[in-house]
Amino acid sequence: MTTNRRDFLSFAAQGIGATALTSLLMNERTARAEKIPGQANDPPPHHPAKAKRVIHICCCGAFSQLDTFDYKPELAKRHGQPLGGSEKPDVFFGKVGLLRQNDFEFQQRGKNGLWVSDLLPNIAGVADELTVIRSMVAESSSHTPATLHENSGFRLNGFPTLGSWLSYGLGCETDELPTYVVLPDARGLPAGGTSNWSQGFLPAQHQGVMFQSKGAVINDLFPAREFADELERDSRELHSFLNKTDRDRRGNSDELLARMRAYELAAKMQLAVPRVTDLSQETAATKTDYGFDREETRDFGRSCLLARRLIEQGVRFVQLFSGGSFGNPRINWDGHEDTKANHTQEAVRIDQPVAALVKDLRQRGLFDDTLLLFTTEFGRTPFAQADAGVLGKGRDHNQYGFSIWAAGAGLKPGMAYGATDDIGWKAVENPVAWHDFHATVLHLLGIDHERLTIYHNGIQRRLTNVHGHVVKGILA
C-alpha cells in the first residue's frame, strides 16, 4: 500500500493537532543563531529592552473616560447645559443632547493622588502602579475600524496586529506554546472578529492562537480517537522523513517550513497546554483573589489567571478581550442608552480580576519586565446621546479625546499624561495617537518601530505605517 504526502498529512493533522497550523515555534536562542523563515530581517533588540512580554486587555465598545480616569469638575458645573459654541460635533448617531456630569464619583487614589472613579474600586486600589494616558485620539468613531486601528494601526482588514509584529520581531521564549495567545470574552468575539489577531501579510505562523474562555481551551488539540503509542511514534518519524525529503528536493519555502514547524509545535502543545491551563494547581486563595467564587467575575478572572500562567511559561503576548460585539442586551462597554447601567454591568466583570492580576504580577516578580496594557477603541462624549435640549442617560462615541492606561516595565507609575479640555471632549495637551502608543510599546520591548519592517507589495510595511513617536513623557 502506498500513501501520498497529502493523505499522510491529513492523518498527521488528526494525531498532532490541527489547531496550531498558524503558530510557529520561534525560540529566541535559535533565532539569534540562524535566520529562521518568518523572522524579521533586522531582528531586535535594537536597544536595551525594559519589557520581555505583554498582557493586553482590550475593553470593547468604548468605556467612558469621564466615568473612569478623567475627572472633570467643570462638567459637573455645566450639567444640564447645552454644549454651546458654533462647532457642530461629528458624532456617530448625530444626536447632541445636554452636557452630562460623571455618573460615578471620583477620588484621588494612592500616594500619588491619581484620580480614579468609584466605578473601578479594585483598580483604584492599585492606582500607584498605573500610567494613565488621558489624551488618546483615534481616527474613527465606528467600532470595527476603530478596534482594528487599536490593534493593528490601520482601520482596514489585512494588516498585522501588535501581537503578530512582536511574534515576528521577538519570537517566543518557549518551544512548547504559541508566541501570541488570544483569550476572547466568553460571551462573543469583538467587532471585527478574528481580524483583531490576524498576522496580515506577515508569515502565517504569527497569527494569534485563540484559547477559549469556556469549555475546552483549544478544540481538536487531541485526536477524536486514540492511536497506539507505536503508531503515533512511527507516524511522526515518517512525517520528519517526508519533511526532510521535501526540503532537500524543493529548497526552503517559508510557507512549507512554517507548516512543518507548526505541526512540531502542536505535538508539544498536547503536553504543555493541559499543564498550563490546569488551574487546579492554583491555591484557593489565589482563585478567590481573581474572583472565581463570584459568577460575574469568574470568566474574566479565569482569563486573567490564565494570562499570568501563560507568560510564566514563556508566551510573549497574551491578549484578553472584555466585551464581545453587538448584542441585545449589549455585551460590551457601548453605553449609548444608559452609560451608568452599562458600565456598572461591564466593570463588575473585570475590576477585581484586573486588580488581582496587577498584584499577582508584582508578588511573583513579573511586574518589572512585563508590560500590562488596558485600552479601548475610543471614548464617550461629555454630552448625552439625545435630541437637542434633552438630558439623556447615554453617551455617544468620541474619537477626539479618551483615556487608557499601561503598567509595569519601564513606565512612570502613578501618573497621568496629557489632558482633554475642561469638559473632557477633546485632547488639548500632548495628544497621543495609536501610532505613538504602538511605537512606545515596541520601544519598551527593545524595538525601534521604524526598523521592524517587512517588504510587501512594493512597500516596507511597519506597525506604525509612516507615523509614530515614542511617548517619552511616560517612560521611567
N, C-alpha and C positions, 0 to 999 in steps of 0.2 A: 504493500500500500504506500502511495506517495502522498505527501502533504505539501501544498504550496505555501509560500510565505504568508499570503493573505489569510488562509484558513488557520494557520498556526497562530497568527497574531490575534485573530478573533477568539481563539481558545485561551490564549495567554491573558487577554484582557479580562476574562472572567476569573482567572485564577490569581491575578495580581492586583486587580482593582482599577477599573477604567476611569474612576473619578479623578485621578491625578494626571490625566493626559495633558493638562495645561499647566503643570507645575514642575519645574526642572530644578534638580539639585545644583546649587551654586555655592559650594563650600569655599569659604574665604581663603583658606590656606592654599588650596589648589588653584583658585582663580588668580592669585598673585604670582604663582609659579609659571603658569602657562595660559595662553589665550584660549578661553572656552567659548564656543559658539554661543552668541546671545549676550556676551559680556560687553560692557562699554569699551570703546576704543581708547578712551583716555580715563582709565579707571581711577576712582577715588582711593584713598583720601587725597584731596588737593591741598588740604591744610589740616592741622590737628583738629580732631572731632571732639565735641563735648558729649554728644549722644551716640549710642550704639543702636538704639531701637526706638520704635514709635508705637504708641497706642492712640488711635484717633477715634474720638466719639463724635458722630455726626447727628445733630438734632434736626430731623427732617420736618419741614413745614414752616420753619422760621419762628424761633422764640422771640419774644419782645424784649429788646434791650431796656425799655423803660420800666419793665417789671422784674428785672433780674440784676443787671450790673451797671446801669447808667441812671443815677439818681438825678432828677430834675425838679428842684423845688419850684422853679418858675412855672412849670407846667401845672403844678397843683394850684398856684395862684391864679392861673388863667383857665382853670377848669370850667367848662361850660361856655367858653367864649369862642367866637369864630376865629379861624386861623388869621385872617386879616392879610393885608398886603395885596399886591397886584398879581403875584405869581399864581398860576393855576397848577396845582400839584399833579404830577403824572403818576397816578396810582392805578393798580391793577383793575379794580372794579369801578373806578371813576367816581366814587362817592366820597365827598369830603364833608363829614359832619363836624360837630363842635369838638374842641380840644378836650381830651380826657386825661385826668391825672392818673398816676400809677395806681394799679389795683392792689398792690402789696406794699406794706411799709418797708422802708429801708433803715438799716443801721450800719454804723461803721464797725468793721469786724477786725479782730486780731490786733496784734501790736502795731500794725501799720495803718489801721483805720480804713481799710478798703470798704467802699460802700457795696453791700450785697443785700438783696431784699429777703424778706421772710418767706418768699416762695421756696427758697432753697436753703433751709436751715442747716442741713448737714454739710453742704458745700461751703456755706458761710463759715462753718467751724474750721475749715482748712484754708481760710482766706489768705493767710500769710504764705501759703505755698503757690498762690495763683499770680499769673501775669496777665492782666486783662487788657485787651486792645479795644478801646471804645470808639474807634474811628474807622472801622471797616467800611468799605464801599464795594458794591457789586455792579455788574454790567446789565443785569436783567432782574425783573421783578416777577418772572414766571418760574414756577418751581423746577420744571425739568431742566431747562437750560442753565438756571442758576445753580442747581445741585451738581450738574456736570461741570460747570465752571469752578465750583468749590473744590471738586475732586481732581479735575484734570487741567484746569487753567484755560479751558475752551468751552464755549457754550454749545458745541455740536458733538454728536456721537463720533467715535472713531479715533479719539486721542487717548494716549496712555494716562492713567491716573497716577497720583503721587506714589502710591504703594508699588505700582509697576515700575516707575522710574527708579525707586530705591532698590527693587529687586534687580533691575538691570545694572545699576551702578555698584551696589554693595554686595549682592548675593546674600547667602544665608550663613548663619553660624552653626547650623546643624545639617547633617546629611539624612535625617530621618523625617523631617517635616517641611512643608512648603515655606517659602520665604514670606509670602503675603497671604494672610488668612482674613476672611470676612465673616462677621457674625451679625446677620441682619436681625431686625426686630422680629420677634416670634409672630407678630400679627400680620406681617406682609413686607414686601420689598419697597425701597424708596422710589420716589419719582425718577424715572429713567431706568429703573430696574438694574440688571446686571451690568449695564454700561458704566455704572459708577465704580466698578472694579475691573474694567477692561484693560488689556495690555495695548489696545490700539494697534499701531504699526510696529511696536516692539515685538521681538520673537515671542511665540505663543507661551513659552514657559513662564512669562512674567505676569500672567493674568492672576487675579486674586482667586483663591480657592475658598469656596463658601462652606463653612461649617454651620449646620442648622442649630437654631436656638432651642428647638424642642425635638424630642424623639431621638432617632439615630443621628449622631453628629455628621456622618457622611453616608449617603446612600451608596450601595453597591461597592463598598470597600472590600467586602468579603464575597466569595462566590456563592451563588444560590444553592449549590450542593457541595458537599465535601469531596475533596480529592485525596487520594493516598499520598503520604509524605514522599514516597519514592517517585510517584508521578509528578508531583509538584517540583521536586528537585531536578528530575530529568528534563522536564519542560523548560525550566529556567536555564539549564546548561545548553539545551538545544537553542533556546532563544539567544543566548550570548553568542553561540557559534554563528547563527544566522546573521546577527548584527555585525559581527566582525567580517563575515563574508561580504555583506553589503557595503561596508565601509571600504574594504580592500578593492572592490570592483567599481564602485561609483564615486569614491572620494568622500570627503566630509561635507555633508549637506546640513546646514543649520536646522532645517525643519526635521530631517530624519533623526539627527542626533538628539534634538530636543525630545522627540517622541521616545527614543530609546532610553534616555535618562529619566523620562517621566515614569516609564514602567519600572525602572530600577527603584525610583523613589517610592512608587506606590507599594512595592513589596515591603519596603522598610516601614511605610506608614501603617501597614497592617499590624505591626508590633507597637509602634510609637503612639498612634492615635488613641487606642484604648487606654494606654498608660497615662497619657497626658490629660485625657478627658475624664478620667475616673476621679470625680470629685469626692468620692467616699474617703479618699486619702486625707482630705482636709479635716481639721478639727471642727467640732460642733460650734465652738466659739467663733471661728473664722466664718463659717457659713451663716451664723446669726448676724455677724457684722455686715455681711453682704446682703442681708435681707431674705435669706432662704425661708425664714419662718413666717413671712407675710406674702399673701397671694399677689398683691400688687407689685412687690419688689422682686419676687422670685426669679422671673425670666431675665430681667436685666442684671440682677445680682449674679446669676449663673454665667452670663456672658462676661461680666467684669472679672469674675474669679477665673474663668477660663482664659481670658486675655492675659492675666498675670502668669498663669501656668505656661502658656504658650511662649511668652517672651523669656521665661526662665529656661525654657528648653531650646532657645536659640532662634525662634521665629523673629524676623526683622521688623515686620509691620503687621499690626493687628488693627482692624477697623470694625467698630461697633456702630450700629445704627439704632437711634432712638426714634421710633415712628416709622410707619410704612407710608404707602402712597395714599391716594384719596379714598375715603370711605364714608359711610353713613351709619353710625356716628363716626366722626373723624377719629383716625388712629394716629395722629401726629400733632405737631405744635401749631397747626394752621388755625389760629384763633379769630376767624372772621366774625362769627356770630356772637361769641361771648368769650373774650380773652381770659377772664378770670376763671371761669369754669373749665375751659380747655387747658389752660396752663396748670391749673391745680391737678387735673387728671394726669397730665404727662409728667409733671415734676415729681409726683409721689412715686412714680415708677423708677426714677433714676437717681434721685437726690441721695438717698442712703447708699446705694451701691457705688456711685462715683466717689463719694467721700471715703468710703471704705477702701476703694482701690488706691486712692492717694495715700492713705495712712499705711496700707499694706506694703506698697512700693517703698515707702520711706522706712518702715520697720525692717524690711528684708534687704536693705542696702541697694535697692534697684533704682531709687528715685534719681540719684545724681548722674546716671548715664542713660536714663530713659526719658523720652520726650512725650508728654501727655497733651493731646490737643482736644479741645472742646469747641466745636464750631457749628454754625448754622448757615443756610444759604443766603439769607438776608434778614432784615429786622422787621419791625412793625411801625406803623405811623403813630404820631402823637395825637392825631385826631381820629374820631370814631369813623368806622365804615358805615356811613348813614347818609341820608339826604341832607342837603344844606339846612342848617339850623336845628338839626336833631342830634341829641346826645345818645348815641347807640352804645352797645356793650362791647363791640368787637373792634379790632384794628386791622387795617389793610396792610398789604405788602409794602416794604420800604427798603429800597436798594441804596439809599443815599447816606445812611449812617446807622451802624449797628455794632454790637459787641460780640466778641468771642474771647476765649482765654486759652492759655497754654500753661504748662507747669513742668518743672523738672530741669533736665540737663541744660546748663549754660544760660539760664534766664535770671533776670532780676525778680525775685519773688515779692509778693505782697504789694504790687504796684499797679497803677492804671496808666496806660499810654494813650495819648490822643484824646480828642474830645469832640462831641457834637455841639450844636447850637443850644440855646437856652431851653428849648422845648424838646430836644433830642431827635430832631428830624434829619439834619444833615451834618456830616463830618466837616468841621471847620478848623481843626488843629491836627496836623500830622495824619492826613488820610492814608489808609493802608488798603491797597488793592490785593486781590488774591495772588497776583504775580509776586507782589512784595512778600506776602505771607509764605508762599511756596519757596521763594529764594531764601528766606530766613530759616525755614525748616531744613532745607538742603545744607545751608551753611553750618548749622549746628551739628549736622552729621558728617562734616568734613568735606562737603561737596561745593564746588563753585558752580552755581546754576548756569553759567554761560559755557561751561566746559562739559557738562553732562548732555551729550547730543547723540543723535542718530541721523544718518542721511536717509531721507525719504522723499520720493517724488521731486528730486532736484533741490531740496532744501535741507539744511542741517537743522532738524527739529529739536526743540527742547521743551521742558515743562513750562517755562516762563515765556515762551514764544520769543518776542523781541523786547520784552519789558522786564520789570522786576528790579527792586533794590532791597538789599538786606536791611531790615529794621533794626538799626544798631542801638536805638534807644531802649530796647528791652533786653539787650544782651548783658550778662554779668561781666 
